[in-house]
Amino acid sequence: MTAQLWSRRTVLGGAAGSAALLITSCASKQAKATAAALPPAQPGGARVMIIRHAEKPSGSGGPQGIDVNGSPDSHSLTVRGWTRAGALVELFAPATGSPREGLARPTAVYAAGGSGGEGTRPRETAEPVAERLGKTVLTTYAKGGESALAAEVARRTEPTLISWQHEEIPALAAAFGVAAPQKWPDDRFDVVWVLTPAGSGWTFAQVPQLLLAGDSAEPIK
């Protein structure tokens, strides 16, 4: 099947575009360097669910990335990634009933901003869920802005979904003050990190997605 057959309708049933915020690499490095010195984000009473963007091109002759119109794009998800993005809709916003135990239906969806391809995959991953919810993906913060994002989300009183780059997810969790794994493995796209308010802090848990063949039930260690 050619990439051209993967139309906007076939891949995710339509996805809204989202605004991008340019964050320079110097600003990103500075944000990472100062994140540990900032006080952890204090909970406002709502669960926070963090996912890595869905599958991407391997860069070694594997599946190519394609955009929502089916055109080749190295910054976009692969076909399997688009399939996961669609499956996440029923995980977080099922048409009937409630989300799986440990999760919650989000009322706000955040994804990494950026320009020049930066943040494209996190936004593509989040857009189908946001569309089901009737929401716009919020892209105020880009990679390197994890502390500011955590501070904003922590003030919310309703569940939040965040789609982010895997290299920076540990920094995002640290900005909430939780003890989470220090590295997100390159080959894991299939787990949700869940932060739940507990007193003046947060509890940390991992919920396996178990959406596609090959997904693992094991947490990230």
C-alpha positions as CSV (number, residue, x, y, z in Angstrom):
1,M,0.0,0.0,0.0
2,T,1.5,3.4,-0.9
3,A,1.8,6.2,1.5
4,Q,-0.6,8.2,-0.7
5,L,-3.5,5.8,0.3
6,W,-3.2,6.8,3.9
7,S,-5.5,9.8,3.6
8,R,-6.4,12.1,6.4
9,R,-9.7,10.2,6.8
10,T,-8.0,6.7,6.8
11,V,-5.3,7.6,9.2
12,L,-7.1,9.4,12.0
13,G,-10.4,10.7,10.8
14,G,-9.4,14.3,10.6
15,A,-7.0,16.2,12.8
16,A,-6.9,19.9,13.6
17,G,-3.6,21.8,13.0
18,S,-2.0,23.4,16.0
19,A,0.0,26.5,16.7
20,A,3.7,26.2,17.3
21,L,6.1,28.0,19.6
22,L,9.7,28.4,18.7
23,I,12.1,27.6,21.5
24,T,15.8,27.9,20.7
25,S,18.2,25.1,21.6
26,C,20.0,27.5,24.0
27,A,16.8,28.2,25.9
28,S,16.0,24.4,26.0
29,K,19.4,23.6,27.5
30,Q,19.0,26.4,30.0
31,A,15.6,25.2,31.1
32,K,17.0,21.7,31.6
33,A,19.8,23.0,33.7
34,T,17.6,24.9,36.0
35,A,14.7,22.5,36.3
36,A,16.2,20.6,39.2
37,A,16.5,23.9,41.2
38,L,12.9,24.8,40.9
39,P,10.3,23.7,43.5
40,P,8.1,20.8,42.3
41,A,4.8,21.7,40.8
42,Q,2.1,21.4,43.5
43,P,-1.1,19.5,42.7
44,G,-4.4,21.2,42.1
45,G,-6.4,18.0,42.5
46,A,-6.4,16.4,39.1
47,R,-4.7,13.3,37.6
48,V,-2.0,14.0,35.0
49,M,-1.3,11.4,32.3
50,I,1.9,11.6,30.2
51,I,2.5,9.6,27.0
52,R,5.4,9.5,24.6
53,H,4.5,10.3,21.0
54,A,3.6,7.2,18.9
55,E,6.0,5.3,16.6
56,K,8.4,7.2,14.4
57,P,10.7,6.4,11.4
58,S,13.7,4.4,12.5
59,G,16.1,6.2,10.2
60,S,17.7,3.0,9.0
61,G,15.5,2.1,6.0
62,G,12.5,1.1,8.1
63,P,8.9,2.5,7.8
64,Q,8.8,6.1,6.7
65,G,7.0,8.9,8.4
66,I,3.8,10.2,6.7
67,D,1.8,13.3,7.4
68,V,-2.0,13.4,7.8
69,N,-2.4,13.6,4.0
70,G,-0.3,10.5,3.4
71,S,2.7,12.4,2.1
72,P,6.2,11.3,3.2
73,D,7.5,13.4,6.1
74,S,10.4,12.4,8.3
75,H,9.1,14.5,11.2
76,S,5.8,12.6,11.3
77,L,4.5,9.3,12.6
78,T,4.8,6.0,10.8
79,V,1.7,4.0,9.8
80,R,2.0,2.1,13.1
81,G,2.3,5.4,14.9
82,W,-0.9,6.7,13.3
83,T,-2.6,3.4,14.2
84,R,-1.6,3.9,17.9
85,A,-2.7,7.5,17.8
86,G,-6.1,6.4,16.7
87,A,-6.2,3.6,19.3
88,L,-5.4,6.1,22.1
89,V,-8.8,7.7,21.5
90,E,-10.6,4.7,23.0
91,L,-8.0,4.4,25.8
92,F,-8.5,8.0,27.1
93,A,-11.9,8.9,25.7
94,P,-14.0,5.8,25.0
95,A,-17.2,6.2,23.1
96,T,-19.0,4.4,25.9
97,G,-18.1,3.8,29.5
98,S,-15.0,5.1,31.4
99,P,-11.3,4.8,30.6
100,R,-9.3,1.9,31.9
101,E,-8.6,1.7,35.6
102,G,-5.9,4.1,36.6
103,L,-6.7,6.5,33.8
104,A,-9.2,9.3,33.4
105,R,-10.9,11.2,30.6
106,P,-8.9,14.3,30.1
107,T,-10.5,17.7,29.8
108,A,-7.3,19.3,28.4
109,V,-4.7,17.9,26.0
110,Y,-1.1,19.3,25.8
111,A,1.5,18.5,23.3
112,A,5.0,19.8,22.6
113,G,5.2,22.9,20.5
114,G,8.0,23.9,18.2
115,S,8.8,24.7,14.6
116,G,10.7,23.2,11.7
117,G,9.3,19.7,12.5
118,E,10.0,19.9,16.3
119,G,7.1,18.6,18.2
120,T,5.2,17.3,15.2
121,R,4.9,13.7,16.4
122,P,3.7,14.6,19.9
123,R,1.0,16.8,18.3
124,E,0.0,14.2,15.8
125,T,-0.3,11.6,18.6
126,A,-2.5,13.8,20.7
127,E,-4.8,15.3,18.0
128,P,-7.2,12.3,17.6
129,V,-7.9,12.2,21.4
130,A,-8.4,16.0,21.4
131,E,-10.7,15.8,18.5
132,R,-12.9,13.1,20.2
133,L,-13.1,15.4,23.3
134,G,-13.9,18.5,21.2
135,K,-10.7,20.2,22.4
136,T,-7.8,22.0,20.8
137,V,-4.3,20.6,21.5
138,L,-2.5,23.1,23.6
139,T,1.1,23.7,22.4
140,T,2.2,26.6,24.5
141,Y,5.4,24.9,25.6
142,A,8.1,23.2,23.6
143,K,10.9,20.8,24.6
144,G,12.9,22.4,27.3
145,G,9.9,24.0,28.9
146,E,9.0,21.1,31.1
147,S,9.1,23.0,34.4
148,A,6.7,25.8,33.1
149,L,4.4,23.2,31.7
150,A,4.3,21.2,34.9
151,A,3.6,24.4,36.9
152,E,0.6,25.2,34.7
153,V,-0.8,21.7,34.6
154,A,-0.4,21.3,38.3
155,R,-2.9,24.2,38.9
156,R,-5.6,22.4,37.0
157,T,-8.4,20.7,38.9
158,E,-9.4,18.3,36.1
159,P,-7.6,15.5,34.3
160,T,-4.8,16.4,31.8
161,L,-3.2,14.4,29.0
162,I,0.4,15.4,27.9
163,S,2.1,14.1,24.7
164,W,5.8,14.7,24.8
165,Q,9.2,13.7,23.4
166,H,10.5,10.7,25.3
167,E,14.0,12.1,26.1
168,E,12.4,14.9,28.1
169,I,9.6,13.0,29.8
170,P,11.8,12.1,32.9
171,A,12.5,15.9,33.2
172,L,8.8,16.6,33.0
173,A,8.1,14.0,35.8
174,A,10.9,15.5,37.9
175,A,9.3,18.9,37.5
176,F,6.2,17.5,39.4
177,G,8.6,16.2,42.1
178,V,7.9,12.5,41.5
179,A,10.4,9.6,41.7
180,A,10.2,8.2,38.1
181,P,12.6,6.3,35.9
182,Q,15.5,8.5,34.8
183,K,15.4,7.4,31.2
184,W,12.6,6.5,28.8
185,P,13.8,3.7,26.5
186,D,14.1,4.4,22.8
187,D,11.9,1.4,21.9
188,R,8.9,2.0,24.2
189,F,5.8,3.8,22.9
190,D,3.3,1.7,24.9
191,V,3.0,3.0,28.4
192,V,1.3,5.9,30.3
193,W,2.9,7.6,33.2
194,V,0.2,8.6,35.7
195,L,0.6,11.3,38.4
196,T,-2.1,11.5,41.0
197,P,-2.4,14.2,43.7
198,A,-1.6,13.0,47.2
199,G,-1.5,15.6,49.9
200,S,1.1,18.2,49.0
201,G,2.7,15.9,46.3
202,W,2.0,13.3,43.7
203,T,2.0,9.5,43.5
204,F,3.5,7.9,40.4
205,A,2.2,4.9,38.5
206,Q,2.6,3.3,35.1
207,V,-0.3,2.0,33.1
208,P,0.5,-0.2,30.0
209,Q,-1.4,0.8,26.9
210,L,-1.7,-2.7,25.5
211,L,-3.3,-1.3,22.3
212,L,-1.2,-2.9,19.5
213,A,0.4,-6.2,18.8
214,G,3.8,-6.3,20.5
215,D,2.9,-3.9,23.3
216,S,4.4,-4.8,26.6
217,A,2.7,-5.1,30.0
218,E,6.0,-4.4,31.8
219,P,6.6,-1.0,33.2
220,I,9.6,1.1,32.3
221,K,12.4,0.4,34.9
